[in-house]
Amino acid sequence: MSLNTTFDPSSLTYNAAGLIPAIAQDEGSGEVLMMAWMNAEAVARTLETRRVTYWSRSRQAFWVKGESSGHVQELVDFRVDCDRDCLLVLVRQTGPACHTNRRSCFYTAVRDGGEVELMIPEG
């Protein structure tokens, strides 16, 4: 294993809109919590503050997870995939990760041709 002492967010491969998908995974359980988008500045802010920061496509603004809800994502590890076009952020999640108040955004499964709700909203 080699250690590169400098990471440059511009070394990542962003889409035409300047965004890269970021998958949030619970560092303890391994549960996939959500997927959202980051731009180079969101990547830099996440690494600097250790609070996961995304780019909201609908609001065209930075979104620090938990800033208004209190459902914070504390960065534990930041990983780049082999093609440098997708990120994995291992987090300590406080409260639900999904805006529907569920632990994970991936609460619907397709089984035997039908949809199954795997979890109900918290609280």
Residue frames as qw, qx, qy, qz and C-alpha x, y, z in Angstrom:
[[0.000, 0.891, 0.455, 0.000, 0.00, 0.00, 0.00],
 [0.428, 0.183, -0.008, 0.885, 1.35, 3.40, -0.91],
 [0.132, -0.782, -0.453, 0.408, 0.39, 6.68, 0.70],
 [0.309, 0.523, 0.235, 0.759, 0.00, 9.78, -1.39],
 [0.275, -0.359, -0.476, 0.754, 0.23, 12.73, 0.98],
 [0.178, 0.293, -0.019, -0.939, -1.75, 15.15, -1.20],
 [0.298, 0.481, 0.820, 0.088, -5.31, 14.71, -2.46],
 [0.086, 0.199, -0.199, -0.956, -6.67, 17.06, -5.08],
 [0.516, 0.424, 0.608, -0.429, -10.48, 17.03, -5.60],
 [0.488, 0.656, -0.228, -0.529, -9.92, 18.07, -9.22],
 [0.013, 0.364, -0.907, -0.213, -8.29, 14.67, -9.81],
 [0.466, 0.259, 0.798, -0.281, -11.73, 13.04, -9.63],
 [0.022, 0.160, 0.709, 0.686, -13.90, 12.41, -12.69],
 [0.288, 0.390, 0.456, -0.747, -17.02, 14.57, -12.54],
 [0.439, 0.540, 0.697, 0.174, -20.00, 14.38, -14.90],
 [0.286, 0.510, 0.333, 0.740, -20.90, 17.15, -17.37],
 [0.315, -0.854, -0.241, -0.337, -22.63, 19.07, -14.55],
 [0.157, 0.625, -0.530, 0.552, -19.45, 18.94, -12.44],
 [0.705, -0.421, 0.303, -0.484, -20.86, 16.36, -10.04],
 [0.360, 0.258, -0.895, 0.052, -19.76, 12.98, -8.72],
 [0.760, -0.426, -0.336, -0.356, -22.03, 10.42, -6.95],
 [0.028, 0.423, -0.730, 0.535, -21.28, 9.83, -3.29],
 [0.729, -0.317, -0.570, -0.210, -22.62, 6.79, -1.46],
 [0.272, -0.570, 0.503, -0.590, -22.96, 7.12, 2.31],
 [0.766, -0.096, -0.636, -0.016, -22.42, 3.91, 4.29],
 [0.623, -0.731, 0.123, -0.250, -22.72, 3.43, 8.06],
 [0.267, 0.637, -0.697, 0.194, -19.22, 2.72, 9.34],
 [0.417, -0.306, 0.754, -0.406, -20.41, 0.35, 12.06],
 [0.741, 0.202, 0.555, -0.318, -23.12, -1.74, 10.42],
 [0.289, -0.103, 0.740, 0.599, -22.04, -1.44, 6.77],
 [0.342, 0.667, 0.648, -0.132, -25.60, -0.42, 5.86],
 [0.245, 0.249, 0.366, 0.863, -25.89, 1.72, 2.73],
 [0.000, -0.540, -0.518, 0.664, -27.71, 4.85, 3.87],
 [0.376, 0.835, 0.234, -0.325, -28.06, 7.09, 0.85],
 [0.589, 0.174, 0.366, 0.700, -26.60, 8.42, -2.38],
 [0.102, 0.937, 0.186, -0.279, -26.22, 12.10, -3.19],
 [0.655, 0.614, 0.051, 0.438, -24.03, 14.31, -5.34],
 [0.467, -0.703, 0.047, 0.535, -20.88, 16.28, -4.59],
 [0.531, 0.815, -0.085, 0.215, -18.92, 18.80, -6.59],
 [0.649, 0.304, -0.394, 0.576, -15.24, 19.57, -6.05],
 [0.117, -0.527, 0.312, -0.782, -16.00, 22.20, -3.41],
 [0.819, -0.387, 0.001, -0.423, -18.32, 19.82, -1.49],
 [0.907, 0.060, -0.323, 0.265, -15.52, 17.23, -1.52],
 [0.373, 0.415, -0.378, 0.739, -13.06, 19.79, -0.15],
 [0.418, -0.516, 0.185, -0.724, -15.50, 20.99, 2.52],
 [0.930, -0.254, -0.180, -0.194, -16.26, 17.42, 3.61],
 [0.809, 0.126, -0.354, 0.452, -12.59, 16.62, 4.02],
 [0.170, 0.468, -0.306, 0.812, -11.87, 19.89, 5.82],
 [0.465, -0.415, 0.211, -0.753, -14.81, 19.87, 8.27],
 [0.049, 0.046, -0.987, 0.146, -15.39, 16.08, 8.62],
 [0.472, 0.412, 0.526, -0.575, -19.13, 16.89, 8.22],
 [0.413, 0.225, 0.752, 0.461, -20.43, 15.38, 4.98],
 [0.224, 0.596, 0.038, -0.770, -21.38, 18.12, 2.54],
 [0.502, 0.363, 0.726, 0.298, -23.33, 17.46, -0.66],
 [0.074, 0.136, -0.276, -0.949, -24.43, 19.59, -3.60],
 [0.420, 0.477, 0.671, -0.382, -28.21, 19.94, -3.83],
 [0.224, 0.175, 0.646, 0.708, -29.20, 19.87, -7.49],
 [0.050, -0.739, -0.645, -0.188, -32.72, 21.14, -6.74],
 [0.273, -0.905, -0.188, 0.267, -31.59, 24.08, -4.58],
 [0.595, 0.639, -0.108, 0.475, -28.29, 24.66, -6.42],
 [0.244, -0.809, 0.346, -0.409, -26.60, 25.02, -3.05],
 [0.309, 0.283, -0.850, 0.319, -24.35, 23.19, -0.62],
 [0.776, -0.422, -0.175, -0.434, -26.11, 20.90, 1.81],
 [0.065, 0.407, -0.814, 0.410, -24.36, 19.90, 5.02],
 [0.594, -0.275, -0.728, -0.206, -26.11, 16.70, 6.06],
 [0.501, -0.488, -0.627, 0.343, -27.97, 17.32, 9.31],
 [0.191, 0.160, -0.098, 0.963, -27.60, 21.10, 9.23],
 [0.432, -0.273, -0.054, -0.858, -31.34, 21.66, 9.62],
 [0.814, -0.241, -0.414, -0.328, -32.56, 18.20, 10.75],
 [0.485, -0.645, 0.530, -0.260, -29.83, 17.36, 13.25],
 [0.969, 0.062, 0.238, -0.003, -29.33, 14.03, 11.42],
 [0.010, 0.856, -0.476, -0.202, -25.61, 14.59, 11.03],
 [0.958, 0.217, -0.062, 0.175, -23.15, 12.50, 9.04],
 [0.346, -0.820, 0.426, 0.159, -19.71, 12.59, 10.64],
 [0.707, 0.570, -0.415, -0.056, -17.03, 11.51, 8.17],
 [0.813, -0.446, 0.367, 0.072, -15.03, 8.46, 9.26],
 [0.523, -0.206, 0.628, 0.538, -13.36, 7.52, 5.97],
 [0.475, 0.715, -0.051, -0.511, -13.42, 8.94, 2.43],
 [0.601, -0.107, 0.723, 0.325, -12.86, 6.49, -0.43],
 [0.402, 0.591, -0.315, -0.624, -12.48, 6.88, -4.17],
 [0.911, 0.178, 0.363, -0.082, -13.39, 4.07, -6.57],
 [0.691, -0.124, 0.491, 0.515, -10.98, 2.62, -9.14],
 [0.411, 0.574, 0.452, 0.545, -12.28, 4.82, -11.99],
 [0.225, -0.192, -0.229, 0.928, -12.27, 7.92, -9.75],
 [0.234, -0.262, -0.399, -0.847, -15.89, 8.61, -10.75],
 [0.659, -0.544, -0.401, -0.330, -17.72, 7.54, -7.58],
 [0.017, 0.491, -0.599, 0.632, -17.15, 8.14, -3.88],
 [0.678, -0.420, -0.604, -0.008, -17.86, 6.11, -0.77],
 [0.089, -0.568, 0.396, -0.716, -18.14, 8.05, 2.46],
 [0.566, -0.296, -0.743, 0.199, -18.11, 5.97, 5.62],
 [0.181, -0.550, 0.077, -0.812, -20.05, 7.89, 8.25],
 [0.109, -0.265, -0.803, 0.523, -21.31, 7.94, 11.80],
 [0.213, -0.458, -0.497, -0.705, -24.96, 8.71, 11.21],
 [0.087, 0.156, 0.618, -0.765, -27.00, 10.50, 13.86],
 [0.536, 0.412, 0.360, -0.643, -30.71, 9.75, 13.37],
 [0.751, 0.444, 0.488, 0.037, -32.26, 8.77, 10.06],
 [0.365, -0.240, 0.458, 0.774, -30.35, 9.40, 6.84],
 [0.136, 0.423, 0.709, 0.547, -33.40, 9.68, 4.58],
 [0.160, -0.124, 0.034, -0.979, -35.59, 12.77, 4.29],
 [0.630, -0.323, -0.504, -0.494, -38.58, 10.41, 4.79],
 [0.484, -0.593, 0.439, -0.470, -37.30, 9.88, 8.36],
 [0.998, -0.025, -0.046, -0.020, -36.11, 6.33, 7.63],
 [0.668, -0.551, 0.364, 0.344, -32.66, 5.03, 8.55],
 [0.395, -0.158, 0.648, 0.632, -31.80, 4.46, 4.86],
 [0.427, 0.430, -0.185, -0.774, -33.08, 5.85, 1.57],
 [0.397, 0.185, -0.830, -0.345, -33.04, 2.25, 0.30],
 [0.395, -0.023, 0.711, -0.581, -36.17, 1.12, 2.13],
 [0.790, 0.347, 0.108, -0.494, -38.04, -0.32, -0.86],
 [0.310, -0.262, 0.870, 0.279, -37.26, -3.74, -2.34],
 [0.695, 0.284, -0.290, -0.593, -38.66, -5.28, -5.51],
 [0.240, -0.194, 0.946, -0.104, -39.49, -8.91, -4.83],
 [0.294, 0.327, 0.897, 0.052, -41.56, -11.31, -6.91],
 [0.136, 0.491, 0.552, 0.661, -42.69, -8.46, -9.14],
 [0.294, -0.858, -0.366, -0.210, -43.94, -6.28, -6.29],
 [0.165, 0.612, -0.365, 0.682, -42.61, -3.56, -4.07],
 [0.697, -0.492, -0.490, 0.179, -41.98, -4.27, -0.40],
 [0.100, -0.855, 0.212, -0.463, -41.39, -1.55, 2.18],
 [0.721, 0.079, -0.588, 0.358, -38.53, -2.73, 4.38],
 [0.346, -0.231, -0.519, 0.747, -38.67, -0.12, 7.13],
 [0.086, -0.864, -0.475, -0.143, -41.06, 2.44, 8.51],
 [0.141, 0.750, -0.171, 0.624, -40.21, 6.04, 9.41],
 [0.466, -0.093, -0.636, 0.608, -38.51, 6.54, 12.77],
 [0.052, -0.184, -0.448, 0.873, -40.18, 8.26, 15.69]]
